Amino acid sequence: MKTKRLWILSLLFGIIAALAAYVVVFPPSAPVPAATTAAADNEDEKQAEKEPGIESRQMNNKMLEVEEGKRAMSLKVTALEQGVSGYVEPNSYIDIIAYESAKDEKTKKEFRTAKLVLQNVKVLGSGKSADGEDEALRYETITVEVTPEQGVELSLASRDKDGFYFMMRGEGDGTVEDKAISFTREIIKEGESEEQ
């Protein structure tokens, strides 16, 4: 009987000792009022402002805000005429034409296809964020607002070496062509005649 009692007392003592050790090692945290966390956040922001290594980026060439559910995507403009000679600016609407090249293995002829990929796309910005006013007029990129699906389509088209052309729309022109528009033509190289 004494052995049974000794085992029970040892078990109780072990549980109490384990709980005491747990409380000492892992003290319970008191709930923090919401006002205190907001004040702490403000102090963290002020501290970040004071630290010289953490600065907010200066953007000379700002872009428009992206609408909820949409994405911003930048497209490379390889030549000024592709970017409507520098007239594209934020809040313009454009149509985007993508190009692809193909070679007919039987006839050894090369073909280029132009396809109207997207219509009535809002321009969020032109140029890079660090560009000054003069540099922004000679932009090398256009940032457009697209849906995720349109972004995937454009990312695939951007991988083709032939790039994009942009057509700027008149103010208030929201018309969209229902049918797909594309044209294909044979590429005639210098020195070749059409009869070959």
C-alpha positions as CSV (number, residue, x, y, z in Angstrom):
1,M,0.0,0.0,0.0
2,K,2.9,2.4,0.8
3,T,4.4,1.7,-2.6
4,K,1.2,2.7,-4.3
5,R,0.9,5.9,-2.4
6,L,4.5,6.7,-3.1
7,W,4.0,6.2,-6.8
8,I,0.9,8.5,-6.8
9,L,2.7,11.2,-4.8
10,S,5.7,11.0,-7.2
11,L,3.4,11.3,-10.2
12,L,1.7,14.4,-8.7
13,F,5.0,16.0,-7.8
14,G,6.3,15.3,-11.3
15,I,3.3,17.0,-12.9
16,I,3.5,20.0,-10.6
17,A,7.3,20.3,-11.2
18,A,6.8,20.1,-15.0
19,L,4.0,22.8,-15.0
20,A,6.2,25.1,-12.9
21,A,9.1,24.6,-15.2
22,Y,6.9,25.3,-18.2
23,V,5.6,28.5,-16.7
24,V,9.2,29.7,-15.9
25,V,10.5,28.8,-19.4
26,F,7.5,29.9,-21.4
27,P,5.8,32.7,-19.5
28,P,2.2,33.5,-20.5
29,S,2.0,36.6,-22.8
30,A,-0.6,39.2,-21.8
31,P,-3.0,40.4,-24.5
32,V,-1.9,43.8,-26.0
33,P,-4.6,46.4,-26.5
34,A,-5.1,47.5,-30.1
35,A,-4.1,51.1,-29.4
36,T,-0.8,49.9,-28.1
37,T,0.0,48.0,-31.3
38,A,-1.0,50.9,-33.5
39,A,1.4,53.1,-31.5
40,A,4.1,50.5,-31.9
41,D,3.6,50.4,-35.6
42,N,3.9,54.2,-35.8
43,E,7.1,54.1,-33.8
44,D,8.5,51.4,-36.2
45,E,7.6,53.6,-39.2
46,K,9.3,56.6,-37.6
47,Q,12.4,54.5,-36.8
48,A,12.5,53.3,-40.4
49,E,12.4,56.9,-41.6
50,K,15.3,57.8,-39.3
51,E,17.5,54.9,-40.4
52,P,19.7,56.0,-43.2
53,G,19.8,52.6,-44.9
54,I,16.0,52.4,-45.3
55,E,14.7,55.0,-47.7
56,S,11.6,55.0,-49.9
57,R,12.5,55.1,-53.6
58,Q,12.2,58.3,-55.4
59,M,10.2,57.9,-58.6
60,N,10.4,60.7,-61.0
61,N,8.2,59.1,-63.6
62,K,5.1,57.9,-61.6
63,M,2.6,55.4,-62.9
64,L,-1.2,55.4,-62.5
65,E,-2.6,53.1,-59.8
66,V,-3.6,49.6,-60.9
67,E,-7.3,48.8,-60.7
68,E,-8.4,46.0,-58.3
69,G,-8.3,42.6,-60.0
70,K,-5.9,43.8,-62.7
71,R,-2.2,43.7,-63.1
72,A,0.5,46.1,-64.4
73,M,2.8,44.7,-67.1
74,S,5.6,46.4,-68.8
75,L,6.3,45.8,-72.5
76,K,9.6,46.6,-74.3
77,V,9.4,49.2,-77.1
78,T,12.4,48.4,-79.3
79,A,12.0,51.3,-81.7
80,L,10.3,54.7,-81.3
81,E,7.8,54.2,-84.1
82,Q,6.6,51.0,-82.3
83,G,5.7,53.2,-79.3
84,V,3.6,55.7,-81.5
85,S,6.6,58.0,-81.8
86,G,6.6,58.9,-78.1
87,Y,3.0,60.0,-77.9
88,V,1.9,57.3,-75.5
89,E,1.4,58.6,-72.0
90,P,-0.3,57.5,-68.8
91,N,-4.1,57.3,-69.2
92,S,-3.9,56.7,-73.0
93,Y,-5.6,53.7,-74.5
94,I,-3.9,51.5,-77.0
95,D,-4.3,48.3,-79.1
96,I,-1.4,45.9,-79.0
97,I,-0.2,44.0,-82.1
98,A,2.1,41.0,-81.7
99,Y,4.3,39.5,-84.4
100,E,5.5,36.0,-85.1
101,S,7.7,34.5,-87.8
102,A,7.4,31.0,-89.3
103,K,9.2,29.1,-92.0
104,D,7.6,26.7,-94.4
105,E,10.0,23.8,-94.5
106,K,8.8,22.5,-97.8
107,T,9.1,25.7,-99.8
108,K,11.8,27.3,-97.5
109,K,9.7,30.5,-97.5
110,E,9.5,32.7,-94.4
111,F,6.3,34.2,-93.3
112,R,5.5,36.9,-90.8
113,T,2.1,37.2,-89.0
114,A,0.7,40.3,-87.3
115,K,-2.1,39.6,-84.8
116,L,-4.2,42.1,-82.9
117,V,-3.6,40.6,-79.4
118,L,-5.4,43.1,-77.1
119,Q,-7.7,46.1,-77.7
120,N,-8.5,49.2,-75.6
121,V,-5.8,48.6,-73.0
122,K,-5.1,51.4,-70.5
123,V,-1.6,52.7,-70.3
124,L,-0.4,53.2,-66.7
125,G,3.0,54.6,-67.5
126,S,5.7,55.0,-70.1
127,G,9.4,54.7,-69.4
128,K,11.1,53.6,-66.2
129,S,10.3,54.9,-62.7
130,A,13.7,56.6,-62.5
131,D,13.4,58.5,-65.8
132,G,13.2,62.3,-65.7
133,E,10.9,64.3,-67.9
134,D,13.1,64.2,-71.0
135,E,14.0,60.5,-70.7
136,A,10.3,59.7,-70.2
137,L,9.6,61.1,-73.7
138,R,12.1,58.6,-75.2
139,Y,10.7,55.7,-73.4
140,E,11.8,52.1,-74.0
141,T,8.9,50.5,-72.1
142,I,5.2,50.9,-71.8
143,T,3.3,49.7,-68.7
144,V,-0.2,48.6,-69.3
145,E,-3.1,47.4,-67.1
146,V,-4.2,43.9,-67.9
147,T,-6.2,41.0,-66.5
148,P,-4.1,38.0,-65.3
149,E,-5.2,36.1,-68.4
150,Q,-4.2,39.0,-70.7
151,G,-0.9,39.2,-68.9
152,V,-0.1,35.5,-69.6
153,E,-1.0,36.0,-73.3
154,L,1.2,39.0,-73.5
155,S,4.1,37.3,-71.7
156,L,4.0,34.5,-74.3
157,A,3.9,37.0,-77.2
158,S,6.8,39.0,-75.7
159,R,9.1,36.0,-76.0
160,D,8.9,36.2,-79.8
161,K,11.9,38.2,-81.2
162,D,9.7,40.3,-83.4
163,G,8.2,42.3,-80.5
164,F,5.1,44.5,-80.4
165,Y,3.6,47.5,-82.1
166,F,1.1,49.8,-80.4
167,M,-1.8,51.7,-81.9
168,M,-3.0,54.6,-79.9
169,R,-6.8,55.2,-79.7
170,G,-8.6,58.4,-80.0
171,E,-10.0,59.9,-76.8
172,G,-13.3,58.2,-75.9
173,D,-12.9,55.4,-78.5
174,G,-13.9,52.3,-76.7
175,T,-14.9,50.2,-79.8
176,V,-13.6,46.6,-79.8
177,E,-13.5,44.3,-82.9
178,D,-15.4,41.1,-82.3
179,K,-13.5,39.0,-84.8
180,A,-9.9,38.1,-84.6
181,I,-7.7,40.2,-86.8
182,S,-4.4,38.9,-88.2
183,F,-2.5,39.1,-91.4
184,T,0.3,36.9,-92.8
185,R,2.7,37.8,-95.6
186,E,5.8,36.3,-97.1
187,I,9.1,37.8,-96.1
188,I,11.0,39.0,-99.2
189,K,14.7,39.4,-98.4
190,E,16.9,41.9,-100.2
191,G,18.2,40.6,-103.5
192,E,15.4,38.1,-103.9
193,S,12.6,38.5,-106.4
194,E,9.0,37.5,-105.9
195,E,9.3,35.0,-108.8
196,Q,11.7,32.7,-107.1
